[in-house]
Amino acid sequence: MADVVVAVLIFSVLPLALAFAALSDLWTMTIPNFISAVAIVAFLLLAPLSGLAWPVIGMSLAAALLVFIVCFGLFAFRIMGGGDAKLLTATALWFGYDPSLLVFLVTVAYVGGALTLIMLLLRTQANSAMAIGIRLPASLSTEKKIPYGIAIAIGGFMTLQQAPIFLAAMQTLR
């Protein structure tokens, strides 16, 4: 029974955190710190219970640290927002030092590129949409930034089933 509870939490906590982050970023252009904190704490609590070996958990922490360092650099040069950097780091923790991390990051990059093009297109048509009565959030109409939390969430949804902790949870259910 405990294995089922752990598996359900593994299958739900990060996807819910990603969904909340994406919605928050869309509507407010911010990702609250508690969302990334929940994802990190949940991983730290659930990873040992999922059957992941301690060296794998340690390498997950190292991989997340590396992602954080790169993201911090991008943040320092105003290329990436702070909330995006924290969310990407927290999500990377779930993928760990595994080929699935690269798949996740590449997927986020592709989705982010498509999102950027869509946002630019929407912004060119924002006045027309508003003229016919369609109410758009500021992130779609007037902001100059891209709500990249959406791309991180979509990339996470698309690749999460490859993450080692998800695979470990699937093994406990068999």
C-alpha positions in Angstrom: 0.0 0.0 0.0 2.8 2.4 0.9 4.4 1.7 -2.5 1.2 2.8 -4.3 1.0 6.0 -2.3 4.6 6.8 -3.1 4.0 6.1 -6.8 0.9 8.2 -6.9 2.8 11.1 -5.3 5.6 10.7 -7.8 3.1 10.7 -10.7 1.3 13.8 -9.5 3.5 16.2 -7.5 5.8 17.4 -10.3 3.1 17.5 -13.0 0.8 19.6 -10.7 3.7 21.9 -9.8 4.5 22.3 -13.5 0.9 23.0 -14.3 0.6 25.7 -11.6 3.9 27.2 -12.7 2.8 27.4 -16.3 -0.6 29.0 -15.4 1.1 31.5 -13.0 3.7 32.4 -15.6 1.0 32.9 -18.2 -1.2 35.1 -16.1 1.3 37.0 -13.9 4.7 36.5 -15.6 6.0 35.1 -12.3 6.6 31.6 -11.0 6.2 31.6 -7.2 9.2 30.2 -5.3 7.0 27.8 -3.4 6.3 25.8 -6.6 10.0 25.0 -7.2 10.4 24.4 -3.4 7.6 21.9 -3.4 9.1 20.0 -6.4 12.5 19.9 -4.7 11.3 18.8 -1.3 9.0 16.2 -2.9 11.9 14.7 -4.8 14.1 14.6 -1.7 11.3 12.8 0.2 10.1 10.5 -2.5 13.3 9.5 -4.2 14.6 7.2 -1.4 11.1 5.8 -1.0 10.9 5.0 -4.7 13.8 2.7 -4.7 16.3 5.0 -6.3 19.8 4.1 -5.1 21.6 6.8 -3.1 24.3 7.3 -5.8 21.5 8.0 -8.3 20.0 10.5 -5.9 23.4 12.1 -5.4 23.9 12.4 -9.1 20.4 13.9 -9.4 21.5 16.6 -7.0 24.8 17.2 -9.0 22.8 17.4 -12.3 20.4 19.9 -10.7 23.3 22.0 -9.4 24.9 22.1 -12.9 21.6 23.2 -14.4 21.3 25.8 -11.7 24.8 27.2 -12.4 24.0 27.5 -16.1 20.6 29.0 -15.4 22.1 31.5 -12.9 24.5 32.6 -15.6 21.6 33.1 -18.0 19.7 35.0 -15.3 22.8 37.2 -14.6 22.8 38.2 -18.2 19.1 38.8 -18.2 18.5 36.0 -20.7 16.3 33.9 -18.3 14.0 34.9 -15.5 14.7 33.8 -12.0 11.5 31.8 -11.6 12.3 30.0 -14.9 15.8 29.2 -13.6 14.5 27.8 -10.3 11.7 25.8 -12.0 14.1 24.3 -14.6 16.5 23.4 -11.8 13.8 21.8 -9.7 12.5 19.8 -12.7 16.1 18.7 -13.7 16.4 17.2 -10.2 13.7 14.7 -11.1 15.5 13.7 -14.2 18.9 13.5 -12.6 22.2 12.6 -14.3 20.6 10.5 -16.9 20.1 10.8 -20.7 16.5 11.7 -20.0 17.7 15.0 -18.6 19.2 15.9 -22.0 15.9 14.8 -23.7 14.0 17.1 -21.3 16.3 20.1 -21.9 16.2 19.7 -25.7 12.4 19.3 -25.6 12.1 22.5 -23.5 14.3 24.4 -25.9 12.2 23.3 -28.9 8.9 24.0 -27.2 10.4 27.3 -26.0 11.3 28.3 -29.5 7.8 27.4 -30.8 6.3 29.3 -27.8 8.3 32.4 -28.6 7.1 32.4 -32.2 3.5 31.9 -31.1 3.8 34.7 -28.5 5.3 37.1 -31.1 2.5 36.3 -33.5 -0.1 36.8 -30.8 1.4 40.1 -29.8 1.2 41.4 -33.4 -2.5 40.6 -33.4 -3.3 41.6 -29.8 -4.9 44.9 -30.8 -7.2 43.2 -33.2 -8.2 40.6 -30.6 -8.9 43.2 -28.0 -10.9 45.3 -30.5 -13.4 42.5 -31.0 -13.7 41.9 -27.3 -11.2 39.1 -26.6 -9.6 39.8 -23.3 -5.9 38.8 -23.3 -3.5 38.5 -20.3 -0.7 41.0 -20.4 1.8 38.2 -21.0 0.1 37.7 -24.4 -0.5 41.3 -25.4 2.0 43.8 -23.9 4.8 42.1 -22.1 8.2 41.9 -23.8 9.2 38.7 -22.0 8.2 35.2 -22.8 6.5 33.1 -20.0 9.0 30.3 -20.4 7.5 28.4 -17.5 5.0 27.2 -20.0 7.7 25.7 -22.2 9.3 24.1 -19.1 6.0 22.6 -18.1 5.2 21.3 -21.6 8.7 19.8 -21.9 8.3 18.2 -18.5 4.9 16.7 -19.4 6.3 15.3 -22.7 9.4 13.7 -21.1 8.6 12.9 -17.5 7.8 9.3 -18.1 11.5 8.8 -19.0 12.8 10.2 -15.7 14.5 7.6 -13.4 12.2 8.3 -10.5 9.2 7.7 -12.7 10.6 4.4 -14.0 11.4 3.4 -10.4 7.8 4.1 -9.4 6.5 2.1 -12.3 8.7 -0.8 -11.2 7.2 -0.7 -7.7 3.7 -1.0 -9.1 4.5 -4.2 -11.1 
